[in-house]
Amino acid sequence: MSAHHGVPRRRGRVASVVHGRWADLGQALFARGDLTSDWVPAFAAVPRSAFLPDDIWPYDPVRGDHVHVSRLDDPARWQAYADTDVPVVTQWDENSDTHTPMTEPTSSSAMPSITVSMLRDLDVEAGSRVLEIGTGTGWSAGLLAHRLGRCNVVSVEVDASVAARARARLGRIGLPVPVIGTDGLVGHPAGAPYDRIIATCGVRAIPYAWIRQSCGGGLILAPWGTHYTPMDVNVLLTVDRDVRYASGRFLGPLEFTKLRAHRLAPPKHLDYLARHPFNKASASLTATTAAELGPGRFDAARFAVGVRVPDCVHAAGAERDGVQPVWFYSLTDHSWAAVMFRGTTGLATVRQAGPRRLWTEVEEALHWWHAHGCPGFERFGLTVTAGGETVWLDDPATPCRSPA
């Protein structure tokens, strides 16, 4: 069990097992409760640095962007980033050879704090069989294999080159976990049933195949989200004893590289305006402010709107002359809405076009969120059946929106 579930925290344990910057990070994660005593030996024996390539793009919080670092050119700086609690991009645009950041990160190593806290929440026990969706660098699979034994861990990775590199790194560290080159959507039925399934990539729906490949009473931990924003929220599902459905609560927000099949290309703005021209859109005013849409990247209001307004993408444009445009695009047709916010107060101009009244839907969702006490992530839950998914508030019997 985890510190989250009552395991005592014992200070000093990490430093006694491993030394240096990695030990300092482990000590900080241990004191915070992200890294628990049962995971300390794996953390010490399986450092993240063993799974990173020579060229990495760690996130630099001072610059607010990813920076390129080469182990060959600056090994000390490379090691410092590897042992720091920041995410590290290892591939751009599914191109394993590029040394220059391009458009989209397509493989990465999550912040160590996120990795160990997810393993904590997975709540494994001796003998647990685990399926990992999204091998990435292989570090999570290595940690699981050290704790449970390599025969109890299977990892799947859709990108053949990423899978091959992870397989090689796991072999070099003496933990040759089976890395299966397949789409995470289908899981790995040949190794089922699993006591635990963990996804280390963002999903926009939980595949029912994962439930069918679970043991009754098993757990599924996955970063789940909507297309409204790139944000994911970890959800921990318990599988029904008869393996018919899974249900559980959301834990907290984060952001992962998305499952290949769930990645969304940005809406083509001009295509929407071609279908429904701006000068023919309906016009109105709103007293809702930009801040009410969710002031932060990981805001519960944004999550609630995404749940209540399905198949919608939200995008903020650059502010000019004190005007902040925010656009909403429907993924089911070419409906769109645009709100021109001026400052933090006063009325904003709204334009809407197409069959859906997207801004009307967004405002209704915000009103719903406020009417229910501005609930945080922990009040939301998810139930997955063969027929689909339902997001609920406080209780599975109270869905957040009516079925379509």
CORFENNOR-V270179 format. One line per field, one symbol per residue. psi: psi as a letter, one per 30 degrees, with the letter a starting at -180 (. if undefined). burial: 1 if it has 9 or more other C-alpha atoms within 8 Angstrom, else 0. Layout:
psi=???
burial=???
//
This chain:
psi=llefggkkkjkfeeffellaeeeeeeeeeeeffekleffeeeeefileffgkleklilkjfefglkkkkkeeeieeeeeeeeglilljkfkkhgjffkgkkcekkfklklkeeeeeeeeeffhllkfkkkkkjiebffeeeeeeeeefkffgkkkkkfjeeeeeeeeeeeeeggiikkjkjlkfefbifffllkfkkkkhlklgkjkfeeefgllkflkkkkjkalfelfklkkkjkkkkeghelkkalkdllaklkkkefgkkkkkjefeefeejkefglkkalkfkleeffjfleikfeeeeeeefilhkkkkklkkkhgkjkklkkkffagklkkkjkjafllkkkkkkklekieeeeeeeeeeeeefgghkleffllkkklffalkkljekffikflkk.
burial=11110010100011100110111111101110111110111111011101110011111100000101111001101111111111111111110000000000111111111111111111010001111111111110111111111101111111100110111011101011101111110111000011111111111101011110111111111111111110111111111100111111111111111110000000000001100110001000000011011100001111111111111111000000001111111100011111111100001111111100111011101100110001101111111110001111100100110000
//
